[in-house]
Amino acid sequence: MKKYYKWRRTRKVNFRPHVLKRKNIPLLRAIATSKMEGSMESFAFIDSKPPKFSTIWNDEENFDQLFRAVCEGDLQYVQEIKMSSSEINRALNLACKKGHSHIVKYLLKRNGNVYFKDDVSNLDAISTATYFNHGEVIKILLSSRKIPKLPKVEFQNNCVPLLHFASICGCVSSVKALVNNEFVKVNLNEGDQDHWRPLHYSVSQRNHEISRFLLENGADPNAEGLYKMCPLHIAAYKEDIEMVHLLLDFGANPKKFVSVNTPRYSFSFEDVYLERK
């Protein structure tokens, strides 16, 4: 049985009615096609792309034997060589980048500093493992109990929690490792400086697997971020029909309003035509 959320002419938003009648477009872009004067710049952050960091160290040149051994996962050589505390910290960060869990375990026993940040990406050990999607390394770092609280990562002039960062980057293994860990409490509905939750970011990146995982583990589908924007509005903007259906299945409210610049341009998801099978 089909359900229809019909378009209404109750607000001063200049939609194009002829578009609503096109059979091949079951979902309108609630924001992009809505001709709201001077408001589109407010939504530029929805199209933000995952960060791209340079390699933490050059894997081909200017490497001494220690760091080549870490890159290659040669634990025996790493155990034999003498290392300063600075070298241990750099090697730990590099091992987290490469995903060599056995070397990470050894360097943690050598009192490697999990909060050490490299000079290029400015990421510490667990943030590096998160960015490169090494869930097993994340589990080892958290089980060491050297990280009582998850760090935050700078992203587009915003300091976001680590789970948000993993959602932005689309790191499925990292998200699962962070949520399922037994050592550090992770709040799925924690907001960043713009009140965005991890679900907002996963929806904006059109990542269905992470979004479903977050929803199944208690993420709020009606959480409001900047401009009172919910994940459902972002899915509409992205024209992601599958994501819209997913959010509605988990209880997203289509009557939620978004505030854009002035109350005159406020609208709800119900103001767009949505055909749901």
C-alpha positions in Angstrom: 0.0 0.0 0.0 1.4 3.4 -0.9 1.4 6.4 1.4 1.5 9.9 0.2 2.8 13.0 1.9 1.1 15.7 -0.2 2.5 19.1 -1.0 0.7 22.0 0.6 0.4 25.7 -0.4 0.4 27.0 3.2 3.7 28.8 3.3 5.4 31.4 1.2 7.9 29.1 -0.4 8.2 29.2 -4.2 8.0 25.6 -5.2 7.5 24.6 -8.8 4.1 22.8 -9.0 4.8 21.3 -12.4 7.7 19.4 -11.0 5.4 17.7 -8.5 3.4 16.1 -11.2 6.4 14.3 -12.8 6.0 10.6 -12.2 9.7 9.8 -12.3 10.5 12.1 -9.4 9.0 10.6 -6.2 11.1 12.9 -4.0 11.8 16.6 -4.4 14.8 18.2 -3.0 13.2 19.9 -0.1 15.8 22.6 0.0 17.5 22.8 -3.3 14.4 23.2 -5.5 12.6 25.5 -3.1 13.7 28.9 -4.5 14.1 30.5 -1.1 15.6 33.9 -1.6 19.1 34.2 -0.3 18.9 31.1 1.8 20.9 28.5 -0.2 24.2 29.7 1.2 23.0 28.6 4.6 23.1 25.0 3.5 26.5 24.9 2.0 27.8 22.9 5.0 25.6 19.9 4.0 27.7 19.3 0.9 31.0 19.2 2.9 33.4 16.5 1.8 35.4 14.2 4.1 38.8 15.5 5.0 41.9 14.4 3.1 45.1 14.3 5.1 48.6 14.0 3.7 50.5 10.8 4.5 51.8 11.1 8.0 55.3 10.2 6.9 56.6 9.6 3.4 56.5 5.8 2.8 59.3 5.8 0.3 61.9 8.4 1.1 63.8 9.7 4.2 62.8 6.7 6.3 65.2 5.1 8.7 65.2 1.3 9.3 62.8 1.6 12.3 60.0 3.2 10.5 60.4 1.0 7.5 60.1 -2.0 9.8 56.9 -0.5 11.3 55.5 0.1 7.8 56.2 -3.5 6.8 54.8 -4.9 10.0 58.2 -6.4 11.0 57.6 -6.9 14.8 60.8 -8.8 15.3 63.0 -6.0 14.1 61.0 -3.4 16.0 61.7 -5.4 19.2 65.4 -5.7 18.6 66.1 -2.0 17.9 66.6 0.6 20.6 64.1 3.5 20.5 63.8 6.8 22.2 60.5 7.9 23.7 60.0 10.2 20.7 60.6 7.4 18.2 58.2 5.1 20.1 55.5 7.7 19.8 56.0 8.3 16.1 56.2 4.6 15.5 52.9 4.1 17.4 51.2 6.7 15.3 52.5 5.1 12.1 51.5 1.6 13.2 48.0 2.9 13.8 48.0 4.3 10.3 49.1 1.1 8.7 46.8 -1.1 10.9 49.5 -3.3 12.3 47.8 -4.3 15.5 50.6 -6.5 16.8 53.1 -3.6 16.6 50.5 -1.3 18.3 50.3 -3.8 21.2 54.0 -3.9 21.6 54.5 -0.1 21.5 51.8 0.4 24.1 53.7 -1.9 26.4 56.7 0.3 25.7 54.7 3.2 27.1 53.9 4.8 23.8 52.0 8.1 24.1 48.5 7.7 22.6 48.1 11.5 22.6 51.1 12.2 20.5 50.2 14.1 17.3 52.2 14.1 14.1 53.3 17.4 12.5 51.4 16.8 9.2 47.8 15.7 9.9 47.7 16.7 13.6 46.0 13.5 14.5 46.8 11.4 17.6 46.9 7.6 17.6 43.2 6.7 17.8 42.2 9.5 15.5 44.7 8.2 12.9 43.3 4.6 13.3 39.8 6.0 12.9 40.6 8.0 9.8 42.2 4.9 8.1 39.3 2.7 9.2 41.3 0.2 11.4 38.6 -1.0 13.8 40.9 -3.7 15.4 43.5 -1.1 16.2 40.8 1.1 17.8 39.8 -1.8 20.0 43.4 -2.4 21.2 43.9 1.3 22.0 40.7 1.5 24.0 41.3 -1.8 25.8 44.7 -0.4 27.0 42.7 2.0 29.2 45.1 4.8 28.3 42.3 6.8 26.7 39.7 7.7 29.4 37.9 10.0 27.0 37.7 10.1 23.3 39.5 13.1 21.7 38.0 15.6 19.3 39.2 16.4 15.8 39.4 19.7 14.0 37.3 19.6 10.8 36.3 22.7 8.8 36.8 25.2 11.6 34.8 22.9 13.8 36.0 20.6 16.6 34.0 17.4 16.3 33.9 14.3 18.5 35.7 11.2 17.2 32.5 9.4 16.3 31.3 12.4 14.2 34.7 12.3 12.5 34.3 8.6 11.7 30.9 9.3 10.3 32.1 12.1 8.1 34.9 9.9 6.7 32.5 7.0 6.1 34.7 4.6 8.2 32.3 1.8 8.9 34.8 -0.3 10.8 35.8 2.6 13.0 32.2 3.6 13.8 31.4 0.0 14.9 34.5 -0.2 17.0 33.8 3.0 18.8 30.2 2.3 19.5 30.7 -1.3 20.5 33.7 -0.7 22.8 33.3 -1.6 26.5 35.9 0.8 27.9 34.9 4.4 26.9 31.3 5.6 26.9 30.2 6.9 23.5 27.1 9.1 23.2 25.4 8.5 19.8 23.3 11.7 20.2 26.1 14.0 21.3 26.1 17.3 19.3 29.1 19.2 18.0 29.4 23.0 17.9 26.6 23.2 15.3 24.5 20.6 17.3 25.0 18.1 14.5 25.0 14.4 15.6 26.9 11.5 13.9 23.7 10.6 12.1 23.5 14.0 10.4 27.0 13.5 9.0 26.4 9.9 7.8 23.2 11.0 6.1 25.0 14.0 4.5 27.6 11.5 3.1 24.9 9.2 1.9 26.3 6.3 3.9 23.4 3.9 4.4 25.4 1.3 6.3 26.6 3.7 9.0 23.2 5.4 9.2 21.4 2.1 9.7 24.0 1.0 12.3 23.6 4.2 14.3 19.8 4.0 14.2 19.8 0.4 15.3 22.0 1.4 18.3 19.8 4.2 19.5 20.6 7.3 17.4 17.7 9.8 17.4 16.3 10.2 13.9 14.6 13.5 14.9 17.7 15.2 16.4 17.8 18.8 15.5 21.0 20.5 14.3 21.8 23.9 12.9 18.6 25.7 11.7 16.7 22.9 13.5 17.6 20.6 10.6 16.9 16.9 11.0 18.6 14.0 9.2 15.4 13.7 7.1 15.7 17.2 5.7 19.3 16.4 4.7 18.2 13.2 3.0 15.6 15.2 1.0 18.3 17.7 0.0 20.5 14.9 -1.2 17.6 13.3 -3.1 18.4 10.0 -1.3 15.2 8.1 -1.4 16.6 5.0 0.2 17.8 7.1 3.1 14.5 8.8 3.5 12.7 5.4 3.7 15.3 4.2 6.2 14.8 7.3 8.5 11.0 7.0 8.3 11.2 3.4 9.2 13.0 4.3 12.4 10.5 6.9 13.4 11.6 10.1 11.7 9.0 12.8 11.9 8.1 14.3 8.5 6.4 17.3 10.1 9.6 18.7 11.6 10.3 22.3 10.6 13.5 23.9 9.4 14.2 27.5 10.1 16.0 29.3 7.3 17.1 32.9 7.9 13.6 34.1 8.8 10.3 32.4 9.9 8.8 33.3 6.6 10.9 30.7 4.9 10.3 27.9 7.4 8.9 24.7 6.0 8.5 21.1 7.0 9.3 17.9 5.2 5.6 17.5 4.6 5.7 20.5 2.3 7.4 18.4 -0.4 5.8 15.6 -2.3 7.0 12.2 -1.2 5.7 8.9 -2.5 6.6 6.1 -0.2 6.1 2.4 -1.2 
